[in-house]
Amino acid sequence: MEKLDYVIKEFNKWHGREAQARILEAKEDEVIIEFRGTFCKTCGLYDYFDDIAWEAIDFGLKIKPVEVVESEEDFEEGRYVVRYKLERD
């Protein structure tokens, strides 16, 4: 869980102006992460979800986004809850 906290911290450091992530729930083989923000309109939305997985590699974690559990969008801001699978070696 500590490594995952660092992943979120790094993501927020690099994407914080557009999107903030936070862990809602963490289990042994999956994690639920909430994203909130304005999100870059020229970037792909799913790129944000994939960026967490790429960031995790730097901390020795393998996670993969598998499902958008919830989504709320309005003109200016959005909220997305994404389920990730943790892969074990």
PyMOL Python script that loads the backbone (N, CA, C, O; Angstrom):
from pymol import cmd

cmd.read_pdbstr("""\
ATOM      1  N   MET A   1       0.824  -1.197   0.000  1.00  0.00           N
ATOM      2  CA  MET A   1       0.000   0.000   0.000  1.00  0.00           C
ATOM      3  C   MET A   1       0.865   1.257   0.000  1.00  0.00           C
ATOM      4  O   MET A   1       0.499   2.269  -0.597  1.00  0.00           O
ATOM      5  N   GLU A   2       1.996   1.190   0.662  1.00  0.00           N
ATOM      6  CA  GLU A   2       2.880   2.358   0.740  1.00  0.00           C
ATOM      7  C   GLU A   2       3.388   2.754  -0.645  1.00  0.00           C
ATOM      8  O   GLU A   2       3.445   3.941  -0.966  1.00  0.00           O
ATOM      9  N   LYS A   3       3.758   1.771  -1.465  1.00  0.00           N
ATOM     10  CA  LYS A   3       4.219   2.055  -2.818  1.00  0.00           C
ATOM     11  C   LYS A   3       3.104   2.703  -3.637  1.00  0.00           C
ATOM     12  O   LYS A   3       3.345   3.622  -4.418  1.00  0.00           O
ATOM     13  N   LEU A   4       1.901   2.217  -3.448  1.00  0.00           N
ATOM     14  CA  LEU A   4       0.763   2.773  -4.181  1.00  0.00           C
ATOM     15  C   LEU A   4       0.512   4.225  -3.789  1.00  0.00           C
ATOM     16  O   LEU A   4       0.138   5.043  -4.630  1.00  0.00           O
ATOM     17  N   ASP A   5       0.715   4.541  -2.528  1.00  0.00           N
ATOM     18  CA  ASP A   5       0.600   5.932  -2.078  1.00  0.00           C
ATOM     19  C   ASP A   5       1.603   6.827  -2.808  1.00  0.00           C
ATOM     20  O   ASP A   5       1.276   7.952  -3.187  1.00  0.00           O
ATOM     21  N   TYR A   6       2.829   6.321  -3.005  1.00  0.00           N
ATOM     22  CA  TYR A   6       3.838   7.082  -3.743  1.00  0.00           C
ATOM     23  C   TYR A   6       3.438   7.253  -5.208  1.00  0.00           C
ATOM     24  O   TYR A   6       3.669   8.308  -5.799  1.00  0.00           O
ATOM     25  N   VAL A   7       2.841   6.218  -5.787  1.00  0.00           N
ATOM     26  CA  VAL A   7       2.374   6.296  -7.171  1.00  0.00           C
ATOM     27  C   VAL A   7       1.360   7.427  -7.316  1.00  0.00           C
ATOM     28  O   VAL A   7       1.452   8.243  -8.234  1.00  0.00           O
ATOM     29  N   ILE A   8       0.400   7.465  -6.405  1.00  0.00           N
ATOM     30  CA  ILE A   8      -0.637   8.506  -6.444  1.00  0.00           C
ATOM     31  C   ILE A   8      -0.017   9.884  -6.241  1.00  0.00           C
ATOM     32  O   ILE A   8      -0.395  10.847  -6.908  1.00  0.00           O
ATOM     33  N   LYS A   9       0.924   9.971  -5.330  1.00  0.00           N
ATOM     34  CA  LYS A   9       1.595  11.248  -5.063  1.00  0.00           C
ATOM     35  C   LYS A   9       2.321  11.746  -6.310  1.00  0.00           C
ATOM     36  O   LYS A   9       2.245  12.931  -6.637  1.00  0.00           O
ATOM     37  N   GLU A  10       3.019  10.864  -7.003  1.00  0.00           N
ATOM     38  CA  GLU A  10       3.720  11.240  -8.224  1.00  0.00           C
ATOM     39  C   GLU A  10       2.742  11.634  -9.329  1.00  0.00           C
ATOM     40  O   GLU A  10       2.962  12.619 -10.034  1.00  0.00           O
ATOM     41  N   PHE A  11       1.668  10.867  -9.478  1.00  0.00           N
ATOM     42  CA  PHE A  11       0.658  11.195 -10.476  1.00  0.00           C
ATOM     43  C   PHE A  11       0.112  12.598 -10.221  1.00  0.00           C
ATOM     44  O   PHE A  11       0.024  13.412 -11.140  1.00  0.00           O
ATOM     45  N   ASN A  12      -0.248  12.873  -8.992  1.00  0.00           N
ATOM     46  CA  ASN A  12      -0.808  14.187  -8.647  1.00  0.00           C
ATOM     47  C   ASN A  12       0.207  15.309  -8.847  1.00  0.00           C
ATOM     48  O   ASN A  12      -0.156  16.431  -9.199  1.00  0.00           O
ATOM     49  N   LYS A  13       1.474  14.999  -8.622  1.00  0.00           N
ATOM     50  CA  LYS A  13       2.528  15.983  -8.833  1.00  0.00           C
ATOM     51  C   LYS A  13       2.593  16.381 -10.312  1.00  0.00           C
ATOM     52  O   LYS A  13       2.726  17.563 -10.629  1.00  0.00           O
ATOM     53  N   TRP A  14       2.501  15.412 -11.204  1.00  0.00           N
ATOM     54  CA  TRP A  14       2.651  15.672 -12.633  1.00  0.00           C
ATOM     55  C   TRP A  14       1.345  16.066 -13.322  1.00  0.00           C
ATOM     56  O   TRP A  14       1.372  16.792 -14.316  1.00  0.00           O
ATOM     57  N   HIS A  15       0.218  15.606 -12.820  1.00  0.00           N
ATOM     58  CA  HIS A  15      -1.075  15.856 -13.470  1.00  0.00           C
ATOM     59  C   HIS A  15      -2.011  16.724 -12.642  1.00  0.00           C
ATOM     60  O   HIS A  15      -3.143  16.978 -13.053  1.00  0.00           O
ATOM     61  N   GLY A  16      -1.559  17.175 -11.500  1.00  0.00           N
ATOM     62  CA  GLY A  16      -2.414  17.845 -10.536  1.00  0.00           C
ATOM     63  C   GLY A  16      -3.187  19.050 -11.022  1.00  0.00           C
ATOM     64  O   GLY A  16      -4.233  19.376 -10.460  1.00  0.00           O
ATOM     65  N   ARG A  17      -2.699  19.721 -12.054  1.00  0.00           N
ATOM     66  CA  ARG A  17      -3.427  20.882 -12.567  1.00  0.00           C
ATOM     67  C   ARG A  17      -4.672  20.456 -13.334  1.00  0.00           C
ATOM     68  O   ARG A  17      -5.636  21.213 -13.445  1.00  0.00           O
ATOM     69  N   GLU A  18      -4.640  19.226 -13.865  1.00  0.00           N
ATOM     70  CA  GLU A  18      -5.750  18.727 -14.680  1.00  0.00           C
ATOM     71  C   GLU A  18      -6.577  17.670 -13.961  1.00  0.00           C
ATOM     72  O   GLU A  18      -7.797  17.609 -14.112  1.00  0.00           O
ATOM     73  N   ALA A  19      -5.900  16.844 -13.184  1.00  0.00           N
ATOM     74  CA  ALA A  19      -6.580  15.710 -12.543  1.00  0.00           C
ATOM     75  C   ALA A  19      -5.885  15.347 -11.241  1.00  0.00           C
ATOM     76  O   ALA A  19      -4.658  15.378 -11.144  1.00  0.00           O
ATOM     77  N   GLN A  20      -6.676  15.007 -10.259  1.00  0.00           N
ATOM     78  CA  GLN A  20      -6.169  14.527  -8.977  1.00  0.00           C
ATOM     79  C   GLN A  20      -6.690  13.113  -8.768  1.00  0.00           C
ATOM     80  O   GLN A  20      -7.855  12.822  -9.041  1.00  0.00           O
ATOM     81  N   ALA A  21      -5.826  12.246  -8.287  1.00  0.00           N
ATOM     82  CA  ALA A  21      -6.217  10.865  -8.022  1.00  0.00           C
ATOM     83  C   ALA A  21      -6.140  10.599  -6.520  1.00  0.00           C
ATOM     84  O   ALA A  21      -5.334  11.191  -5.803  1.00  0.00           O
ATOM     85  N   ARG A  22      -6.999   9.694  -6.072  1.00  0.00           N
ATOM     86  CA  ARG A  22      -6.907   9.242  -4.678  1.00  0.00           C
ATOM     87  C   ARG A  22      -7.426   7.811  -4.597  1.00  0.00           C
ATOM     88  O   ARG A  22      -8.312   7.409  -5.352  1.00  0.00           O
ATOM     89  N   ILE A  23      -6.867   7.067  -3.683  1.00  0.00           N
ATOM     90  CA  ILE A  23      -7.256   5.674  -3.490  1.00  0.00           C
ATOM     91  C   ILE A  23      -8.529   5.638  -2.658  1.00  0.00           C
ATOM     92  O   ILE A  23      -8.588   6.206  -1.567  1.00  0.00           O
ATOM     93  N   LEU A  24      -9.536   4.970  -3.180  1.00  0.00           N
ATOM     94  CA  LEU A  24     -10.773   4.791  -2.422  1.00  0.00           C
ATOM     95  C   LEU A  24     -10.771   3.471  -1.665  1.00  0.00           C
ATOM     96  O   LEU A  24     -11.299   3.375  -0.557  1.00  0.00           O
ATOM     97  N   GLU A  25     -10.173   2.460  -2.274  1.00  0.00           N
ATOM     98  CA  GLU A  25     -10.169   1.126  -1.666  1.00  0.00           C
ATOM     99  C   GLU A  25      -8.995   0.336  -2.216  1.00  0.00           C
ATOM    100  O   GLU A  25      -8.696   0.412  -3.407  1.00  0.00           O
ATOM    101  N   ALA A  26      -8.329  -0.421  -1.356  1.00  0.00           N
ATOM    102  CA  ALA A  26      -7.221  -1.262  -1.795  1.00  0.00           C
ATOM    103  C   ALA A  26      -7.368  -2.642  -1.163  1.00  0.00           C
ATOM    104  O   ALA A  26      -7.533  -2.784   0.049  1.00  0.00           O
ATOM    105  N   LYS A  27      -7.303  -3.646  -2.024  1.00  0.00           N
ATOM    106  CA  LYS A  27      -7.342  -5.039  -1.592  1.00  0.00           C
ATOM    107  C   LYS A  27      -6.063  -5.700  -2.076  1.00  0.00           C
ATOM    108  O   LYS A  27      -5.227  -5.064  -2.718  1.00  0.00           O
ATOM    109  N   GLU A  28      -5.922  -6.956  -1.770  1.00  0.00           N
ATOM    110  CA  GLU A  28      -4.711  -7.670  -2.140  1.00  0.00           C
ATOM    111  C   GLU A  28      -4.481  -7.690  -3.651  1.00  0.00           C
ATOM    112  O   GLU A  28      -3.343  -7.557  -4.103  1.00  0.00           O
ATOM    113  N   ASP A  29      -5.547  -7.853  -4.436  1.00  0.00           N
ATOM    114  CA  ASP A  29      -5.368  -8.001  -5.882  1.00  0.00           C
ATOM    115  C   ASP A  29      -6.054  -6.916  -6.710  1.00  0.00           C
ATOM    116  O   ASP A  29      -6.076  -7.006  -7.938  1.00  0.00           O
ATOM    117  N   GLU A  30      -6.610  -5.902  -6.070  1.00  0.00           N
ATOM    118  CA  GLU A  30      -7.208  -4.818  -6.827  1.00  0.00           C
ATOM    119  C   GLU A  30      -7.221  -3.533  -6.011  1.00  0.00           C
ATOM    120  O   GLU A  30      -7.105  -3.540  -4.785  1.00  0.00           O
ATOM    121  N   VAL A  31      -7.367  -2.432  -6.738  1.00  0.00           N
ATOM    122  CA  VAL A  31      -7.435  -1.120  -6.093  1.00  0.00           C
ATOM    123  C   VAL A  31      -8.443  -0.277  -6.864  1.00  0.00           C
ATOM    124  O   VAL A  31      -8.541  -0.360  -8.088  1.00  0.00           O
ATOM    125  N   ILE A  32      -9.186   0.531  -6.125  1.00  0.00           N
ATOM    126  CA  ILE A  32     -10.161   1.441  -6.711  1.00  0.00           C
ATOM    127  C   ILE A  32      -9.613   2.859  -6.534  1.00  0.00           C
ATOM    128  O   ILE A  32      -9.320   3.292  -5.420  1.00  0.00           O
ATOM    129  N   ILE A  33      -9.479   3.572  -7.661  1.00  0.00           N
ATOM    130  CA  ILE A  33      -8.910   4.916  -7.637  1.00  0.00           C
ATOM    131  C   ILE A  33      -9.915   5.905  -8.227  1.00  0.00           C
ATOM    132  O   ILE A  33     -10.508   5.661  -9.278  1.00  0.00           O
ATOM    133  N   GLU A  34     -10.091   7.016  -7.529  1.00  0.00           N
ATOM    134  CA  GLU A  34     -10.967   8.084  -8.003  1.00  0.00           C
ATOM    135  C   GLU A  34     -10.111   9.172  -8.644  1.00  0.00           C
ATOM    136  O   GLU A  34      -9.072   9.564  -8.114  1.00  0.00           O
ATOM    137  N   PHE A  35     -10.576   9.647  -9.795  1.00  0.00           N
ATOM    138  CA  PHE A  35      -9.951  10.765 -10.498  1.00  0.00           C
ATOM    139  C   PHE A  35     -10.958  11.903 -10.551  1.00  0.00           C
ATOM    140  O   PHE A  35     -12.127  11.694 -10.878  1.00  0.00           O
ATOM    141  N   ARG A  36     -10.500  13.114 -10.228  1.00  0.00           N
ATOM    142  CA  ARG A  36     -11.342  14.304 -10.320  1.00  0.00           C
ATOM    143  C   ARG A  36     -10.538  15.404 -10.991  1.00  0.00           C
ATOM    144  O   ARG A  36      -9.334  15.535 -10.770  1.00  0.00           O
ATOM    145  N   GLY A  37     -11.213  16.185 -11.808  1.00  0.00           N
ATOM    146  CA  GLY A  37     -10.525  17.312 -12.394  1.00  0.00           C
ATOM    147  C   GLY A  37     -11.161  17.791 -13.675  1.00  0.00           C
ATOM    148  O   GLY A  37     -12.232  17.342 -14.083  1.00  0.00           O
ATOM    149  N   THR A  38     -10.452  18.728 -14.298  1.00  0.00           N
ATOM    150  CA  THR A  38     -10.925  19.268 -15.564  1.00  0.00           C
ATOM    151  C   THR A  38     -10.437  18.431 -16.732  1.00  0.00           C
ATOM    152  O   THR A  38     -11.061  18.446 -17.794  1.00  0.00           O
ATOM    153  N   PHE A  39      -9.362  17.714 -16.574  1.00  0.00           N
ATOM    154  CA  PHE A  39      -8.775  16.838 -17.573  1.00  0.00           C
ATOM    155  C   PHE A  39      -8.469  17.606 -18.856  1.00  0.00           C
ATOM    156  O   PHE A  39      -9.283  18.408 -19.314  1.00  0.00           O
ATOM    157  N   CYS A  40      -7.331  17.366 -19.414  1.00  0.00           N
ATOM    158  CA  CYS A  40      -6.925  18.003 -20.664  1.00  0.00           C
ATOM    159  C   CYS A  40      -7.863  17.541 -21.772  1.00  0.00           C
ATOM    160  O   CYS A  40      -8.051  16.342 -21.979  1.00  0.00           O
ATOM    161  N   LYS A  41      -8.436  18.482 -22.465  1.00  0.00           N
ATOM    162  CA  LYS A  41      -9.427  18.145 -23.494  1.00  0.00           C
ATOM    163  C   LYS A  41      -8.781  17.584 -24.757  1.00  0.00           C
ATOM    164  O   LYS A  41      -9.451  16.912 -25.541  1.00  0.00           O
ATOM    165  N   THR A  42      -7.487  17.848 -24.969  1.00  0.00           N
ATOM    166  CA  THR A  42      -6.832  17.320 -26.160  1.00  0.00           C
ATOM    167  C   THR A  42      -6.185  15.958 -25.904  1.00  0.00           C
ATOM    168  O   THR A  42      -5.798  15.272 -26.850  1.00  0.00           O
ATOM    169  N   CYS A  43      -6.067  15.566 -24.647  1.00  0.00           N
ATOM    170  CA  CYS A  43      -5.522  14.252 -24.297  1.00  0.00           C
ATOM    171  C   CYS A  43      -6.662  13.246 -24.252  1.00  0.00           C
ATOM    172  O   CYS A  43      -7.822  13.626 -24.089  1.00  0.00           O
ATOM    173  N   GLY A  44      -6.348  12.001 -24.393  1.00  0.00           N
ATOM    174  CA  GLY A  44      -7.366  10.976 -24.212  1.00  0.00           C
ATOM    175  C   GLY A  44      -7.648  10.777 -22.740  1.00  0.00           C
ATOM    176  O   GLY A  44      -6.717  10.715 -21.937  1.00  0.00           O
ATOM    177  N   LEU A  45      -8.898  10.678 -22.373  1.00  0.00           N
ATOM    178  CA  LEU A  45      -9.272  10.496 -20.969  1.00  0.00           C
ATOM    179  C   LEU A  45      -8.608   9.254 -20.386  1.00  0.00           C
ATOM    180  O   LEU A  45      -8.105   9.283 -19.263  1.00  0.00           O
ATOM    181  N   TYR A  46      -8.607   8.171 -21.145  1.00  0.00           N
ATOM    182  CA  TYR A  46      -8.050   6.920 -20.628  1.00  0.00           C
ATOM    183  C   TYR A  46      -6.537   6.986 -20.448  1.00  0.00           C
ATOM    184  O   TYR A  46      -5.958   6.152 -19.751  1.00  0.00           O
ATOM    185  N   ASP A  47      -5.896   7.968 -21.067  1.00  0.00           N
ATOM    186  CA  ASP A  47      -4.462   8.142 -20.849  1.00  0.00           C
ATOM    187  C   ASP A  47      -4.161   8.421 -19.377  1.00  0.00           C
ATOM    188  O   ASP A  47      -3.134   7.983 -18.859  1.00  0.00           O
ATOM    189  N   TYR A  48      -5.044   9.141 -18.709  1.00  0.00           N
ATOM    190  CA  TYR A  48      -4.847   9.401 -17.279  1.00  0.00           C
ATOM    191  C   TYR A  48      -4.866   8.098 -16.490  1.00  0.00           C
ATOM    192  O   TYR A  48      -4.057   7.900 -15.583  1.00  0.00           O
ATOM    193  N   PHE A  49      -5.782   7.224 -16.835  1.00  0.00           N
ATOM    194  CA  PHE A  49      -5.891   5.948 -16.129  1.00  0.00           C
ATOM    195  C   PHE A  49      -4.666   5.079 -16.408  1.00  0.00           C
ATOM    196  O   PHE A  49      -4.169   4.398 -15.511  1.00  0.00           O
ATOM    197  N   ASP A  50      -4.185   5.102 -17.633  1.00  0.00           N
ATOM    198  CA  ASP A  50      -2.983   4.352 -17.987  1.00  0.00           C
ATOM    199  C   ASP A  50      -1.737   4.943 -17.347  1.00  0.00           C
ATOM    200  O   ASP A  50      -0.808   4.210 -17.009  1.00  0.00           O
ATOM    201  N   ASP A  51      -1.708   6.265 -17.176  1.00  0.00           N
ATOM    202  CA  ASP A  51      -0.540   6.901 -16.571  1.00  0.00           C
ATOM    203  C   ASP A  51      -0.280   6.391 -15.153  1.00  0.00           C
ATOM    204  O   ASP A  51       0.872   6.306 -14.727  1.00  0.00           O
ATOM    205  N   ILE A  52      -1.325   6.056 -14.433  1.00  0.00           N
ATOM    206  CA  ILE A  52      -1.145   5.466 -13.095  1.00  0.00           C
ATOM    207  C   ILE A  52      -0.377   4.152 -13.219  1.00  0.00           C
ATOM    208  O   ILE A  52       0.534   3.885 -12.435  1.00  0.00           O
ATOM    209  N   ALA A  53      -0.745   3.333 -14.202  1.00  0.00           N
ATOM    210  CA  ALA A  53      -0.071   2.047 -14.408  1.00  0.00           C
ATOM    211  C   ALA A  53       1.403   2.259 -14.771  1.00  0.00           C
ATOM    212  O   ALA A  53       2.275   1.542 -14.280  1.00  0.00           O
ATOM    213  N   TRP A  54       1.675   3.237 -15.626  1.00  0.00           N
ATOM    214  CA  TRP A  54       3.062   3.527 -16.004  1.00  0.00           C
ATOM    215  C   TRP A  54       3.854   4.052 -14.811  1.00  0.00           C
ATOM    216  O   TRP A  54       5.012   3.683 -14.618  1.00  0.00           O
ATOM    217  N   GLU A  55       3.239   4.896 -14.025  1.00  0.00           N
ATOM    218  CA  GLU A  55       3.897   5.438 -12.831  1.00  0.00           C
ATOM    219  C   GLU A  55       4.218   4.315 -11.841  1.00  0.00           C
ATOM    220  O   GLU A  55       5.259   4.336 -11.184  1.00  0.00           O
ATOM    221  N   ALA A  56       3.326   3.348 -11.744  1.00  0.00           N
ATOM    222  CA  ALA A  56       3.498   2.227 -10.803  1.00  0.00           C
ATOM    223  C   ALA A  56       4.722   1.387 -11.133  1.00  0.00           C
ATOM    224  O   ALA A  56       5.370   0.850 -10.234  1.00  0.00           O
ATOM    225  N   ILE A  57       5.040   1.270 -12.414  1.00  0.00           N
ATOM    226  CA  ILE A  57       6.205   0.474 -12.820  1.00  0.00           C
ATOM    227  C   ILE A  57       7.468   0.998 -12.155  1.00  0.00           C
ATOM    228  O   ILE A  57       8.324   0.216 -11.740  1.00  0.00           O
ATOM    229  N   ASP A  58       7.588   2.322 -12.051  1.00  0.00           N
ATOM    230  CA  ASP A  58       8.761   2.925 -11.404  1.00  0.00           C
ATOM    231  C   ASP A  58       8.887   2.534  -9.940  1.00  0.00           C
ATOM    232  O   ASP A  58       9.966   2.638  -9.356  1.00  0.00           O
ATOM    233  N   PHE A  59       7.791   2.087  -9.347  1.00  0.00           N
ATOM    234  CA  PHE A  59       7.798   1.683  -7.938  1.00  0.00           C
ATOM    235  C   PHE A  59       7.697   0.167  -7.780  1.00  0.00           C
ATOM    236  O   PHE A  59       7.424  -0.334  -6.689  1.00  0.00           O
ATOM    237  N   GLY A  60       7.918  -0.558  -8.874  1.00  0.00           N
ATOM    238  CA  GLY A  60       7.923  -2.017  -8.817  1.00  0.00           C
ATOM    239  C   GLY A  60       6.547  -2.650  -8.742  1.00  0.00           C
ATOM    240  O   GLY A  60       6.422  -3.803  -8.330  1.00  0.00           O
ATOM    241  N   LEU A  61       5.510  -1.919  -9.132  1.00  0.00           N
ATOM    242  CA  LEU A  61       4.148  -2.451  -9.110  1.00  0.00           C
ATOM    243  C   LEU A  61       3.639  -2.641 -10.529  1.00  0.00           C
ATOM    244  O   LEU A  61       3.957  -1.860 -11.426  1.00  0.00           O
ATOM    245  N   LYS A  62       2.853  -3.678 -10.719  1.00  0.00           N
ATOM    246  CA  LYS A  62       2.184  -3.896 -12.001  1.00  0.00           C
ATOM    247  C   LYS A  62       0.685  -3.824 -11.755  1.00  0.00           C
ATOM    248  O   LYS A  62       0.100  -4.715 -11.140  1.00  0.00           O
ATOM    249  N   ILE A  63       0.072  -2.749 -12.244  1.00  0.00           N
ATOM    250  CA  ILE A  63      -1.370  -2.610 -12.130  1.00  0.00           C
ATOM    251  C   ILE A  63      -1.941  -2.292 -13.505  1.00  0.00           C
ATOM    252  O   ILE A  63      -1.263  -1.728 -14.364  1.00  0.00           O
ATOM    253  N   LYS A  64      -3.180  -2.660 -13.688  1.00  0.00           N
ATOM    254  CA  LYS A  64      -3.811  -2.483 -14.994  1.00  0.00           C
ATOM    255  C   LYS A  64      -5.244  -1.999 -14.797  1.00  0.00           C
ATOM    256  O   LYS A  64      -6.003  -2.609 -14.043  1.00  0.00           O
ATOM    257  N   PRO A  65      -5.624  -0.901 -15.472  1.00  0.00           N
ATOM    258  CA  PRO A  65      -7.022  -0.464 -15.366  1.00  0.00           C
ATOM    259  C   PRO A  65      -7.915  -1.457 -16.097  1.00  0.00           C
ATOM    260  O   PRO A  65      -7.642  -1.829 -17.239  1.00  0.00           O
ATOM    261  N   VAL A  66      -8.992  -1.886 -15.426  1.00  0.00           N
ATOM    262  CA  VAL A  66      -9.859  -2.895 -16.040  1.00  0.00           C
ATOM    263  C   VAL A  66     -11.298  -2.433 -16.219  1.00  0.00           C
ATOM    264  O   VAL A  66     -12.035  -2.997 -17.027  1.00  0.00           O
ATOM    265  N   GLU A  67     -11.706  -1.401 -15.465  1.00  0.00           N
ATOM    266  CA  GLU A  67     -13.112  -1.001 -15.558  1.00  0.00           C
ATOM    267  C   GLU A  67     -13.310   0.397 -14.981  1.00  0.00           C
ATOM    268  O   GLU A  67     -12.785   0.721 -13.915  1.00  0.00           O
ATOM    269  N   VAL A  68     -14.065   1.209 -15.688  1.00  0.00           N
ATOM    270  CA  VAL A  68     -14.530   2.480 -15.134  1.00  0.00           C
ATOM    271  C   VAL A  68     -15.822   2.161 -14.404  1.00  0.00           C
ATOM    272  O   VAL A  68     -16.837   1.860 -15.032  1.00  0.00           O
ATOM    273  N   VAL A  69     -15.788   2.224 -13.087  1.00  0.00           N
ATOM    274  CA  VAL A  69     -16.910   1.825 -12.240  1.00  0.00           C
ATOM    275  C   VAL A  69     -17.983   2.911 -12.186  1.00  0.00           C
ATOM    276  O   VAL A  69     -19.177   2.612 -12.209  1.00  0.00           O
ATOM    277  N   GLU A  70     -17.555   4.168 -12.114  1.00  0.00           N
ATOM    278  CA  GLU A  70     -18.479   5.304 -12.058  1.00  0.00           C
ATOM    279  C   GLU A  70     -17.909   6.437 -12.900  1.00  0.00           C
ATOM    280  O   GLU A  70     -16.694   6.586 -13.027  1.00  0.00           O
ATOM    281  N   SER A  71     -18.801   7.226 -13.467  1.00  0.00           N
ATOM    282  CA  SER A  71     -18.347   8.438 -14.141  1.00  0.00           C
ATOM    283  C   SER A  71     -19.413   9.516 -14.023  1.00  0.00           C
ATOM    284  O   SER A  71     -20.610   9.255 -14.141  1.00  0.00           O
ATOM    285  N   GLU A  72     -18.949  10.715 -13.791  1.00  0.00           N
ATOM    286  CA  GLU A  72     -19.812  11.896 -13.735  1.00  0.00           C
ATOM    287  C   GLU A  72     -19.108  12.976 -14.535  1.00  0.00           C
ATOM    288  O   GLU A  72     -17.938  13.272 -14.294  1.00  0.00           O
ATOM    289  N   GLU A  73     -19.804  13.553 -15.469  1.00  0.00           N
ATOM    290  CA  GLU A  73     -19.203  14.599 -16.292  1.00  0.00           C
ATOM    291  C   GLU A  73     -20.138  15.788 -16.380  1.00  0.00           C
ATOM    292  O   GLU A  73     -21.357  15.641 -16.468  1.00  0.00           O
ATOM    293  N   ASP A  74     -19.546  16.958 -16.356  1.00  0.00           N
ATOM    294  CA  ASP A  74     -20.278  18.150 -16.724  1.00  0.00           C
ATOM    295  C   ASP A  74     -19.343  18.962 -17.621  1.00  0.00           C
ATOM    296  O   ASP A  74     -18.256  18.497 -17.962  1.00  0.00           O
ATOM    297  N   PHE A  75     -19.743  20.122 -17.988  1.00  0.00           N
ATOM    298  CA  PHE A  75     -18.985  20.904 -18.958  1.00  0.00           C
ATOM    299  C   PHE A  75     -17.556  21.199 -18.500  1.00  0.00           C
ATOM    300  O   PHE A  75     -16.627  21.144 -19.307  1.00  0.00           O
ATOM    301  N   GLU A  76     -17.375  21.504 -17.248  1.00  0.00           N
ATOM    302  CA  GLU A  76     -16.070  21.943 -16.748  1.00  0.00           C
ATOM    303  C   GLU A  76     -15.247  20.865 -16.052  1.00  0.00           C
ATOM    304  O   GLU A  76     -14.018  20.920 -16.081  1.00  0.00           O
ATOM    305  N   GLU A  77     -15.887  19.906 -15.439  1.00  0.00           N
ATOM    306  CA  GLU A  77     -15.166  18.982 -14.567  1.00  0.00           C
ATOM    307  C   GLU A  77     -15.751  17.582 -14.653  1.00  0.00           C
ATOM    308  O   GLU A  77     -16.904  17.391 -15.039  1.00  0.00           O
ATOM    309  N   GLY A  78     -14.929  16.607 -14.284  1.00  0.00           N
ATOM    310  CA  GLY A  78     -15.398  15.230 -14.285  1.00  0.00           C
ATOM    311  C   GLY A  78     -14.899  14.464 -13.071  1.00  0.00           C
ATOM    312  O   GLY A  78     -13.978  14.889 -12.372  1.00  0.00           O
ATOM    313  N   ARG A  79     -15.534  13.327 -12.844  1.00  0.00           N
ATOM    314  CA  ARG A  79     -15.152  12.418 -11.768  1.00  0.00           C
ATOM    315  C   ARG A  79     -15.273  11.005 -12.317  1.00  0.00           C
ATOM    316  O   ARG A  79     -16.293  10.633 -12.896  1.00  0.00           O
ATOM    317  N   TYR A  80     -14.213  10.221 -12.125  1.00  0.00           N
ATOM    318  CA  TYR A  80     -14.190   8.853 -12.623  1.00  0.00           C
ATOM    319  C   TYR A  80     -13.626   7.946 -11.544  1.00  0.00           C
ATOM    320  O   TYR A  80     -12.638   8.281 -10.890  1.00  0.00           O
ATOM    321  N   VAL A  81     -14.253   6.811 -11.366  1.00  0.00           N
ATOM    322  CA  VAL A  81     -13.779   5.807 -10.419  1.00  0.00           C
ATOM    323  C   VAL A  81     -13.383   4.593 -11.250  1.00  0.00           C
ATOM    324  O   VAL A  81     -14.187   4.038 -11.999  1.00  0.00           O
ATOM    325  N   VAL A  82     -12.121   4.197 -11.095  1.00  0.00           N
ATOM    326  CA  VAL A  82     -11.556   3.155 -11.944  1.00  0.00           C
ATOM    327  C   VAL A  82     -11.048   2.007 -11.079  1.00  0.00           C
ATOM    328  O   VAL A  82     -10.389   2.215 -10.061  1.00  0.00           O
ATOM    329  N   ARG A  83     -11.371   0.788 -11.513  1.00  0.00           N
ATOM    330  CA  ARG A  83     -10.887  -0.423 -10.826  1.00  0.00           C
ATOM    331  C   ARG A  83      -9.642  -0.915 -11.552  1.00  0.00           C
ATOM    332  O   ARG A  83      -9.630  -1.055 -12.775  1.00  0.00           O
ATOM    333  N   TYR A  84      -8.602  -1.172 -10.776  1.00  0.00           N
ATOM    334  CA  TYR A  84      -7.337  -1.693 -11.281  1.00  0.00           C
ATOM    335  C   TYR A  84      -7.086  -3.080 -10.704  1.00  0.00           C
ATOM    336  O   TYR A  84      -7.430  -3.359  -9.555  1.00  0.00           O
ATOM    337  N   LYS A  85      -6.489  -3.932 -11.503  1.00  0.00           N
ATOM    338  CA  LYS A  85      -6.027  -5.241 -11.031  1.00  0.00           C
ATOM    339  C   LYS A  85      -4.542  -5.124 -10.727  1.00  0.00           C
ATOM    340  O   LYS A  85      -3.780  -4.552 -11.506  1.00  0.00           O
ATOM    341  N   LEU A  86      -4.141  -5.669  -9.589  1.00  0.00           N
ATOM    342  CA  LEU A  86      -2.722  -5.747  -9.239  1.00  0.00           C
ATOM    343  C   LEU A  86      -2.203  -7.099  -9.704  1.00  0.00           C
ATOM    344  O   LEU A  86      -2.768  -8.138  -9.360  1.00  0.00           O
ATOM    345  N   GLU A  87      -1.152  -7.087 -10.468  1.00  0.00           N
ATOM    346  CA  GLU A  87      -0.561  -8.324 -10.965  1.00  0.00           C
ATOM    347  C   GLU A  87       0.607  -8.709 -10.072  1.00  0.00           C
ATOM    348  O   GLU A  87       1.436  -7.877  -9.703  1.00  0.00           O
ATOM    349  N   ARG A  88       0.649  -9.963  -9.743  1.00  0.00           N
ATOM    350  CA  ARG A  88       1.736 -10.488  -8.894  1.00  0.00           C
ATOM    351  C   ARG A  88       2.730 -11.236  -9.762  1.00  0.00           C
ATOM    352  O   ARG A  88       2.357 -11.887 -10.738  1.00  0.00           O
ATOM    353  N   ASP A  89       4.014 -11.134  -9.391  1.00  0.00           N
ATOM    354  CA  ASP A  89       5.060 -11.884 -10.119  1.00  0.00           C
ATOM    355  C   ASP A  89       5.049 -13.330  -9.710  1.00  0.00           C
ATOM    356  O   ASP A  89       5.851 -14.119 -10.209  1.00  0.00           O
TER     357      ASP A  89
END
""", "prot")
cmd.dss("prot")
cmd.show_as("cartoon", "prot")
cmd.util.cbc("prot")
cmd.orient("prot")
